[in-house]
Amino acid sequence: MKPALFLISFALLSALSACYYDNSEELYGTTPCDASAVTWTADIQPMLQTQCVSCHSGASASAGLDLSTYTLVKGSLSTVTGRMNKPMGDPLVMPPSGPLSTCNLTKLDAWVAAGAPEN
Ligand code: HEC
């Protein structure tokens, strides 16, 4: 390879990899979604606690649905995931303000696929 050609290839490659780096930073931020080790305790319970339990617990729980314990969530799992996976704008989506982030829904899927363990 001629030295000039080598230099041009090198410059092109560096430019391309710099571009790739910028894009991934922009798309995923500094913490990409990691759904590889999802647990009830670290991920699912806190998610439901902050997003659902204010309406779904206690004597006046919306729709009579209490989501404050593992057993109660497990007992209504298919209804819960069904309503959480409705798209934005669907009158049935939960929470009513709109669906959770794609990352949270991916974590929910991974947990359900693992058998929804109390881990
Ligand atoms: C602001 C209050 C509020 C929040 C927050 C909320 N919900 Fe609801 N939810 C309601 C109300 C009101 C209903 C009854 C009306 C309806 O079915 O849409 C309901 C109904 C439901 C139902 C249907 C129950 C049934 O037996 O048909 C499910 C499942 C549900 N919510 C799950 C969730 C989940 C999961 C979250 C959190 C991701 C959540 N909700 C967050 C108010 C809320």
Backbone and ligand atoms as CSV (ligand in chain L), in Angstrom:
chain,resi,resn,atom,element,x,y,z
A,1,MET,N,N,0.851,-1.199,0.000
A,1,MET,CA,C,0.000,0.000,0.000
A,1,MET,C,C,0.887,1.249,0.000
A,2,LYS,N,N,0.550,2.234,-0.830
A,2,LYS,CA,C,1.315,3.487,-0.869
A,2,LYS,C,C,1.094,4.233,0.450
A,3,PRO,N,N,2.128,4.918,0.929
A,3,PRO,CA,C,2.000,5.619,2.219
A,3,PRO,C,C,0.816,6.581,2.246
A,4,ALA,N,N,0.572,7.318,1.130
A,4,ALA,CA,C,-0.529,8.287,1.120
A,4,ALA,C,C,-1.865,7.575,1.312
A,5,LEU,N,N,-2.019,6.453,0.615
A,5,LEU,CA,C,-3.259,5.681,0.692
A,5,LEU,C,C,-3.468,5.164,2.125
A,6,PHE,N,N,-2.384,4.711,2.699
A,6,PHE,CA,C,-2.446,4.213,4.076
A,6,PHE,C,C,-2.929,5.308,5.026
A,7,LEU,N,N,-2.374,6.523,4.823
A,7,LEU,CA,C,-2.749,7.640,5.690
A,7,LEU,C,C,-4.223,7.993,5.535
A,8,ILE,N,N,-4.675,7.983,4.277
A,8,ILE,CA,C,-6.083,8.322,4.021
A,8,ILE,C,C,-6.999,7.281,4.683
A,9,SER,N,N,-6.645,5.994,4.537
A,9,SER,CA,C,-7.480,4.949,5.140
A,9,SER,C,C,-7.521,5.126,6.651
A,10,PHE,N,N,-6.369,5.429,7.202
A,10,PHE,CA,C,-6.300,5.600,8.652
A,10,PHE,C,C,-7.189,6.760,9.104
A,11,ALA,N,N,-7.119,7.870,8.361
A,11,ALA,CA,C,-7.909,9.050,8.715
A,11,ALA,C,C,-9.401,8.719,8.615
A,12,LEU,N,N,-9.754,7.997,7.550
A,12,LEU,CA,C,-11.161,7.633,7.347
A,12,LEU,C,C,-11.662,6.742,8.482
A,13,LEU,N,N,-10.855,5.760,8.820
A,13,LEU,CA,C,-11.254,4.838,9.879
A,13,LEU,C,C,-11.433,5.572,11.205
A,14,SER,N,N,-10.515,6.480,11.509
A,14,SER,CA,C,-10.632,7.210,12.775
A,14,SER,C,C,-11.894,8.054,12.779
A,15,ALA,N,N,-12.161,8.686,11.636
A,15,ALA,CA,C,-13.350,9.526,11.539
A,15,ALA,C,C,-14.604,8.675,11.748
A,16,LEU,N,N,-14.635,7.508,11.115
A,16,LEU,CA,C,-15.804,6.642,11.221
A,16,LEU,C,C,-16.011,6.158,12.654
A,17,SER,N,N,-14.935,5.756,13.309
A,17,SER,CA,C,-15.116,5.228,14.659
A,17,SER,C,C,-15.507,6.362,15.617
A,18,ALA,N,N,-15.010,7.565,15.359
A,18,ALA,CA,C,-15.401,8.694,16.201
A,18,ALA,C,C,-16.897,8.939,16.069
A,19,CYS,N,N,-17.382,8.869,14.841
A,19,CYS,CA,C,-18.789,9.042,14.540
A,19,CYS,C,C,-19.624,8.007,15.277
A,20,TYR,N,N,-19.188,6.764,15.181
A,20,TYR,CA,C,-19.926,5.673,15.804
A,20,TYR,C,C,-20.028,5.917,17.310
A,21,TYR,N,N,-18.914,6.349,17.892
A,21,TYR,CA,C,-18.879,6.601,19.328
A,21,TYR,C,C,-19.884,7.700,19.700
A,22,ASP,N,N,-19.852,8.804,18.933
A,22,ASP,CA,C,-20.771,9.905,19.205
A,22,ASP,C,C,-22.217,9.424,19.167
A,23,ASN,N,N,-22.534,8.629,18.126
A,23,ASN,CA,C,-23.907,8.189,17.972
A,23,ASN,C,C,-24.369,7.314,19.125
A,24,SER,N,N,-23.542,6.368,19.538
A,24,SER,CA,C,-23.994,5.473,20.602
A,24,SER,C,C,-24.157,6.258,21.906
A,25,GLU,N,N,-23.294,7.238,22.108
A,25,GLU,CA,C,-23.436,8.069,23.308
A,25,GLU,C,C,-24.780,8.797,23.292
A,26,GLU,N,N,-25.116,9.323,22.102
A,26,GLU,CA,C,-26.326,10.110,21.972
A,26,GLU,C,C,-27.566,9.228,22.127
A,27,LEU,N,N,-27.509,8.022,21.547
A,27,LEU,CA,C,-28.667,7.144,21.542
A,27,LEU,C,C,-28.925,6.515,22.902
A,28,TYR,N,N,-27.874,6.079,23.566
A,28,TYR,CA,C,-28.084,5.308,24.790
A,28,TYR,C,C,-27.643,6.040,26.050
A,29,GLY,N,N,-27.107,7.245,25.929
A,29,GLY,CA,C,-26.601,7.932,27.101
A,29,GLY,C,C,-25.397,7.184,27.633
A,30,THR,N,N,-25.055,7.391,28.877
A,30,THR,CA,C,-23.872,6.720,29.404
A,30,THR,C,C,-24.208,5.377,30.036
A,31,THR,N,N,-25.516,5.136,30.338
A,31,THR,CA,C,-25.892,3.843,30.890
A,31,THR,C,C,-26.923,3.165,29.986
A,32,PRO,N,N,-26.465,2.298,29.085
A,32,PRO,CA,C,-27.400,1.591,28.204
A,32,PRO,C,C,-28.298,0.671,29.026
A,33,CYS,N,N,-29.458,0.314,28.447
A,33,CYS,CA,C,-30.415,-0.527,29.173
A,33,CYS,C,C,-29.841,-1.921,29.393
A,34,ASP,N,N,-29.730,-2.352,30.627
A,34,ASP,CA,C,-29.229,-3.682,30.934
A,34,ASP,C,C,-30.349,-4.514,31.550
A,35,ALA,N,N,-30.913,-5.414,30.740
A,35,ALA,CA,C,-32.012,-6.254,31.230
A,35,ALA,C,C,-31.528,-7.679,31.463
A,36,SER,N,N,-30.224,-7.836,31.707
A,36,SER,CA,C,-29.665,-9.189,31.808
A,36,SER,C,C,-29.802,-9.800,33.200
A,37,ALA,N,N,-29.958,-8.985,34.216
A,37,ALA,CA,C,-30.007,-9.533,35.577
A,37,ALA,C,C,-31.103,-8.846,36.383
A,38,VAL,N,N,-32.311,-8.850,35.803
A,38,VAL,CA,C,-33.424,-8.145,36.436
A,38,VAL,C,C,-33.946,-8.947,37.637
A,39,THR,N,N,-34.221,-8.276,38.736
A,39,THR,CA,C,-34.828,-8.951,39.891
A,39,THR,C,C,-36.055,-8.187,40.368
A,40,TRP,N,N,-36.910,-8.916,41.081
A,40,TRP,CA,C,-38.098,-8.304,41.686
A,40,TRP,C,C,-37.670,-7.179,42.630
A,41,THR,N,N,-36.709,-7.481,43.499
A,41,THR,CA,C,-36.313,-6.539,44.547
A,41,THR,C,C,-35.649,-5.271,44.005
A,42,ALA,N,N,-34.738,-5.451,43.042
A,42,ALA,CA,C,-33.966,-4.291,42.577
A,42,ALA,C,C,-34.664,-3.515,41.470
A,43,ASP,N,N,-35.498,-4.171,40.675
A,43,ASP,CA,C,-36.055,-3.511,39.489
A,43,ASP,C,C,-37.588,-3.408,39.488
A,44,ILE,N,N,-38.255,-4.553,39.586
A,44,ILE,CA,C,-39.697,-4.574,39.341
A,44,ILE,C,C,-40.472,-3.941,40.496
A,45,GLN,N,N,-40.151,-4.342,41.713
A,45,GLN,CA,C,-40.877,-3.790,42.864
A,45,GLN,C,C,-40.739,-2.263,42.936
A,46,PRO,N,N,-39.500,-1.703,42.818
A,46,PRO,CA,C,-39.385,-0.232,42.842
A,46,PRO,C,C,-40.143,0.446,41.692
A,47,MET,N,N,-40.152,-0.206,40.523
A,47,MET,CA,C,-40.851,0.349,39.351
A,47,MET,C,C,-42.350,0.471,39.650
A,48,LEU,N,N,-42.947,-0.611,40.166
A,48,LEU,CA,C,-44.374,-0.597,40.466
A,48,LEU,C,C,-44.669,0.340,41.649
A,49,GLN,N,N,-43.753,0.364,42.604
A,49,GLN,CA,C,-43.930,1.224,43.775
A,49,GLN,C,C,-44.047,2.697,43.347
A,50,THR,N,N,-43.161,3.141,42.461
A,50,THR,CA,C,-43.177,4.551,42.081
A,50,THR,C,C,-44.249,4.858,41.041
A,51,GLN,N,N,-44.613,3.875,40.212
A,51,GLN,CA,C,-45.505,4.165,39.081
A,51,GLN,C,C,-46.958,3.755,39.286
A,52,CYS,N,N,-47.231,2.849,40.220
A,52,CYS,CA,C,-48.567,2.263,40.288
A,52,CYS,C,C,-49.204,2.295,41.677
A,53,VAL,N,N,-48.396,2.109,42.704
A,53,VAL,CA,C,-48.938,1.850,44.043
A,53,VAL,C,C,-49.701,3.049,44.618
A,54,SER,N,N,-49.377,4.271,44.169
A,54,SER,CA,C,-50.115,5.426,44.686
A,54,SER,C,C,-51.608,5.282,44.396
A,55,CYS,N,N,-51.968,4.693,43.272
A,55,CYS,CA,C,-53.389,4.472,42.956
A,55,CYS,C,C,-53.841,3.050,43.307
A,56,HIS,N,N,-52.895,2.098,43.198
A,56,HIS,CA,C,-53.290,0.697,43.358
A,56,HIS,C,C,-52.821,0.103,44.675
A,57,SER,N,N,-53.381,0.596,45.774
A,57,SER,CA,C,-53.132,-0.037,47.077
A,57,SER,C,C,-54.186,0.432,48.070
A,58,GLY,N,N,-54.301,-0.308,49.142
A,58,GLY,CA,C,-55.206,0.081,50.218
A,58,GLY,C,C,-56.670,-0.179,49.914
A,59,ALA,N,N,-57.521,0.324,50.801
A,59,ALA,CA,C,-58.953,0.045,50.727
A,59,ALA,C,C,-59.599,0.649,49.481
A,60,SER,N,N,-59.068,1.813,49.018
A,60,SER,CA,C,-59.680,2.470,47.860
A,60,SER,C,C,-58.845,2.286,46.594
A,61,ALA,N,N,-58.150,1.157,46.478
A,61,ALA,CA,C,-57.321,0.888,45.308
A,61,ALA,C,C,-58.135,0.996,44.019
A,62,SER,N,N,-57.594,1.687,43.018
A,62,SER,CA,C,-58.291,1.813,41.735
A,62,SER,C,C,-58.584,0.440,41.154
A,63,ALA,N,N,-59.792,0.251,40.668
A,63,ALA,CA,C,-60.275,-0.997,40.084
A,63,ALA,C,C,-60.175,-2.161,41.073
A,64,GLY,N,N,-60.034,-1.838,42.366
A,64,GLY,CA,C,-59.897,-2.878,43.380
A,64,GLY,C,C,-58.605,-3.661,43.252
A,65,LEU,N,N,-57.654,-3.095,42.502
A,65,LEU,CA,C,-56.399,-3.804,42.223
A,65,LEU,C,C,-55.280,-3.268,43.114
A,66,ASP,N,N,-54.751,-4.133,43.987
A,66,ASP,CA,C,-53.663,-3.765,44.888
A,66,ASP,C,C,-52.357,-4.330,44.333
A,67,LEU,N,N,-51.393,-3.453,44.089
A,67,LEU,CA,C,-50.109,-3.894,43.511
A,67,LEU,C,C,-48.954,-3.672,44.489
A,68,SER,N,N,-49.272,-3.719,45.787
A,68,SER,CA,C,-48.247,-3.372,46.765
A,68,SER,C,C,-47.429,-4.555,47.275
A,69,THR,N,N,-47.796,-5.778,46.906
A,69,THR,CA,C,-46.973,-6.917,47.331
A,69,THR,C,C,-46.702,-7.850,46.145
A,70,TYR,N,N,-45.659,-8.657,46.290
A,70,TYR,CA,C,-45.303,-9.624,45.244
A,70,TYR,C,C,-46.472,-10.549,44.934
A,71,THR,N,N,-47.097,-11.112,45.978
A,71,THR,CA,C,-48.171,-12.089,45.778
A,71,THR,C,C,-49.336,-11.479,45.007
A,72,LEU,N,N,-49.693,-10.249,45.347
A,72,LEU,CA,C,-50.813,-9.591,44.669
A,72,LEU,C,C,-50.467,-9.287,43.209
A,73,VAL,N,N,-49.230,-8.862,42.952
A,73,VAL,CA,C,-48.802,-8.586,41.574
A,73,VAL,C,C,-48.789,-9.881,40.768
A,74,LYS,N,N,-48.206,-10.925,41.341
A,74,LYS,CA,C,-48.104,-12.220,40.650
A,74,LYS,C,C,-49.493,-12.743,40.289
A,75,GLY,N,N,-50.458,-12.525,41.183
A,75,GLY,CA,C,-51.815,-13.001,40.949
A,75,GLY,C,C,-52.526,-12.299,39.798
A,76,SER,N,N,-52.095,-11.094,39.452
A,76,SER,CA,C,-52.734,-10.342,38.358
A,76,SER,C,C,-51.749,-10.072,37.230
A,77,LEU,N,N,-50.724,-10.909,37.117
A,77,LEU,CA,C,-49.605,-10.591,36.234
A,77,LEU,C,C,-49.979,-10.327,34.778
A,78,SER,N,N,-50.848,-11.185,34.201
A,78,SER,CA,C,-51.117,-10.994,32.773
A,78,SER,C,C,-51.932,-9.722,32.528
A,79,THR,N,N,-52.852,-9.398,33.446
A,79,THR,CA,C,-53.608,-8.148,33.315
A,79,THR,C,C,-52.665,-6.950,33.438
A,80,VAL,N,N,-51.757,-7.047,34.422
A,80,VAL,CA,C,-50.824,-5.945,34.680
A,80,VAL,C,C,-49.919,-5.706,33.468
A,81,THR,N,N,-49.281,-6.753,32.952
A,81,THR,CA,C,-48.357,-6.561,31.828
A,81,THR,C,C,-49.128,-6.151,30.574
A,82,GLY,N,N,-50.339,-6.693,30.434
A,82,GLY,CA,C,-51.165,-6.314,29.277
A,82,GLY,C,C,-51.435,-4.819,29.252
A,83,ARG,N,N,-51.808,-4.277,30.408
A,83,ARG,CA,C,-52.139,-2.846,30.467
A,83,ARG,C,C,-50.879,-1.972,30.374
A,84,MET,N,N,-49.746,-2.473,30.881
A,84,MET,CA,C,-48.513,-1.681,30.824
A,84,MET,C,C,-47.935,-1.627,29.413
A,85,ASN,N,N,-48.260,-2.633,28.595
A,85,ASN,CA,C,-47.710,-2.673,27.233
A,85,ASN,C,C,-48.607,-2.029,26.190
A,86,LYS,N,N,-49.694,-1.396,26.625
A,86,LYS,CA,C,-50.524,-0.635,25.673
A,86,LYS,C,C,-49.730,0.585,25.212
A,87,PRO,N,N,-49.945,0.998,23.958
A,87,PRO,CA,C,-49.187,2.141,23.442
A,87,PRO,C,C,-49.692,3.485,23.982
A,88,MET,N,N,-48.849,4.494,23.849
A,88,MET,CA,C,-49.205,5.867,24.192
A,88,MET,C,C,-50.512,6.236,23.497
A,89,GLY,N,N,-51.427,6.852,24.232
A,89,GLY,CA,C,-52.689,7.269,23.629
A,89,GLY,C,C,-53.799,6.247,23.791
A,90,ASP,N,N,-53.458,5.006,24.098
A,90,ASP,CA,C,-54.484,3.988,24.318
A,90,ASP,C,C,-55.173,4.280,25.653
A,91,PRO,N,N,-56.518,4.327,25.674
A,91,PRO,CA,C,-57.219,4.656,26.928
A,91,PRO,C,C,-56.967,3.632,28.036
A,92,LEU,N,N,-56.475,2.451,27.695
A,92,LEU,CA,C,-56.250,1.422,28.711
A,92,LEU,C,C,-54.819,1.404,29.247
A,93,VAL,N,N,-53.933,2.245,28.688
A,93,VAL,CA,C,-52.525,2.160,29.106
A,93,VAL,C,C,-52.363,2.486,30.597
A,94,MET,N,N,-51.460,1.753,31.259
A,94,MET,CA,C,-51.133,2.002,32.666
A,94,MET,C,C,-49.636,2.232,32.817
A,95,PRO,N,N,-49.192,3.264,33.562
A,95,PRO,CA,C,-50.047,4.240,34.236
A,95,PRO,C,C,-50.805,5.115,33.236
A,96,PRO,N,N,-51.907,5.756,33.697
A,96,PRO,CA,C,-52.740,6.550,32.791
A,96,PRO,C,C,-51.993,7.694,32.109
A,97,SER,N,N,-50.873,8.126,32.683
A,97,SER,CA,C,-50.104,9.229,32.085
A,97,SER,C,C,-49.326,8.784,30.849
A,98,GLY,N,N,-49.277,7.490,30.583
A,98,GLY,CA,C,-48.565,7.004,29.397
A,98,GLY,C,C,-47.619,5.893,29.771
A,99,PRO,N,N,-47.215,5.093,28.761
A,99,PRO,CA,C,-46.401,3.905,29.055
A,99,PRO,C,C,-45.041,4.259,29.663
A,100,LEU,N,N,-44.487,3.316,30.425
A,100,LEU,CA,C,-43.157,3.481,30.995
A,100,LEU,C,C,-42.114,3.453,29.872
A,101,SER,N,N,-40.868,3.782,30.219
A,101,SER,CA,C,-39.802,3.811,29.218
A,101,SER,C,C,-39.606,2.425,28.602
A,102,THR,N,N,-39.076,2.403,27.395
A,102,THR,CA,C,-38.786,1.143,26.714
A,102,THR,C,C,-37.881,0.267,27.583
A,103,CYS,N,N,-36.927,0.897,28.261
A,103,CYS,CA,C,-36.009,0.132,29.110
A,103,CYS,C,C,-36.771,-0.543,30.248
A,104,ASN,N,N,-37.670,0.168,30.889
A,104,ASN,CA,C,-38.445,-0.438,31.977
A,104,ASN,C,C,-39.328,-1.573,31.461
A,105,LEU,N,N,-39.922,-1.388,30.284
A,105,LEU,CA,C,-40.789,-2.432,29.733
A,105,LEU,C,C,-39.966,-3.650,29.311
A,106,THR,N,N,-38.738,-3.404,28.830
A,106,THR,CA,C,-37.843,-4.509,28.476
A,106,THR,C,C,-37.472,-5.304,29.736
A,107,LYS,N,N,-37.232,-4.601,30.824
A,107,LYS,CA,C,-36.905,-5.274,32.089
A,107,LYS,C,C,-38.096,-6.094,32.582
A,108,LEU,N,N,-39.288,-5.519,32.451
A,108,LEU,CA,C,-40.499,-6.237,32.863
A,108,LEU,C,C,-40.636,-7.530,32.054
A,109,ASP,N,N,-40.454,-7.431,30.735
A,109,ASP,CA,C,-40.526,-8.606,29.852
A,109,ASP,C,C,-39.535,-9.678,30.289
A,110,ALA,N,N,-38.291,-9.245,30.574
A,110,ALA,CA,C,-37.236,-10.191,30.940
A,110,ALA,C,C,-37.600,-10.908,32.240
A,111,TRP,N,N,-38.162,-10.160,33.170
A,111,TRP,CA,C,-38.547,-10.741,34.475
A,111,TRP,C,C,-39.686,-11.750,34.283
A,112,VAL,N,N,-40.695,-11.390,33.482
A,112,VAL,CA,C,-41.812,-12.298,33.223
A,112,VAL,C,C,-41.313,-13.546,32.494
A,113,ALA,N,N,-40.416,-13.359,31.520
A,113,ALA,CA,C,-39.874,-14.491,30.764
A,113,ALA,C,C,-39.101,-15.450,31.668
A,114,ALA,N,N,-38.538,-14.915,32.747
A,114,ALA,CA,C,-37.787,-15.753,33.691
A,114,ALA,C,C,-38.723,-16.453,34.679
A,115,GLY,N,N,-40.046,-16.260,34.513
A,115,GLY,CA,C,-41.005,-16.906,35.389
A,115,GLY,C,C,-41.482,-16.009,36.529
A,116,ALA,N,N,-41.206,-14.702,36.415
A,116,ALA,CA,C,-41.613,-13.720,37.427
A,116,ALA,C,C,-41.245,-14.163,38.852
A,117,PRO,N,N,-39.953,-14.434,39.076
A,117,PRO,CA,C,-39.536,-14.934,40.393
A,117,PRO,C,C,-39.531,-13.835,41.467
A,118,GLU,N,N,-39.671,-14.261,42.718
A,118,GLU,CA,C,-39.584,-13.309,43.837
A,118,GLU,C,C,-38.113,-13.265,44.284
A,119,ASN,N,N,-37.265,-12.677,43.430
A,119,ASN,CA,C,-35.823,-12.702,43.723
A,119,ASN,C,C,-35.300,-11.337,44.109
L,1,HEC,C1,C,-53.253,7.857,38.612
L,1,HEC,C2,C,-53.772,6.613,39.131
L,1,HEC,C3,C,-53.239,5.323,38.525
L,1,HEC,C4,C,-51.948,4.925,38.367
L,1,HEC,C5,C,-50.673,5.687,38.706
L,1,HEC,C6,C,-52.001,3.576,37.821
L,1,HEC,N1,N,-53.296,3.186,37.639
L,1,HEC,FE1,FE,-53.944,1.385,36.998
L,1,HEC,N2,N,-55.884,2.016,37.071
L,1,HEC,C7,C,-56.293,3.257,37.512
L,1,HEC,C8,C,-57.735,3.356,37.373
L,1,HEC,C9,C,-58.579,4.579,37.755
L,1,HEC,C10,C,-58.178,2.118,36.842
L,1,HEC,C11,C,-59.645,1.727,36.499
L,1,HEC,C12,C,-60.020,2.223,35.125
L,1,HEC,C13,C,-59.371,1.403,34.038
L,1,HEC,O1,O,-59.530,0.182,34.030
L,1,HEC,O2,O,-58.674,1.986,33.202
L,1,HEC,C14,C,-56.989,1.297,36.675
L,1,HEC,C15,C,-56.994,0.017,36.181
L,1,HEC,C16,C,-55.890,-0.810,36.105
L,1,HEC,C17,C,-55.925,-2.201,35.695
L,1,HEC,C18,C,-57.174,-3.013,35.306
L,1,HEC,C19,C,-57.629,-3.791,36.499
L,1,HEC,C20,C,-58.806,-4.688,36.167
L,1,HEC,O3,O,-59.118,-5.528,37.003
L,1,HEC,O4,O,-59.376,-4.550,35.093
L,1,HEC,C21,C,-54.639,-2.659,35.744
L,1,HEC,C22,C,-54.141,-4.057,35.421
L,1,HEC,C23,C,-53.813,-1.552,36.174
L,1,HEC,N3,N,-54.611,-0.442,36.388
L,1,HEC,C24,C,-52.459,-1.635,36.329
L,1,HEC,C25,C,-51.646,-0.546,36.640
L,1,HEC,C26,C,-50.199,-0.612,36.665
L,1,HEC,C27,C,-49.390,-1.874,36.412
L,1,HEC,C28,C,-49.762,0.638,36.964
L,1,HEC,C29,C,-48.336,1.109,37.026
L,1,HEC,C30,C,-47.500,0.799,35.893
L,1,HEC,C31,C,-50.926,1.487,37.153
L,1,HEC,N4,N,-52.051,0.732,36.932
L,1,HEC,C32,C,-50.876,2.829,37.510
L,1,HEC,C33,C,-55.483,4.244,38.028
L,1,HEC,C34,C,-54.088,4.225,38.054
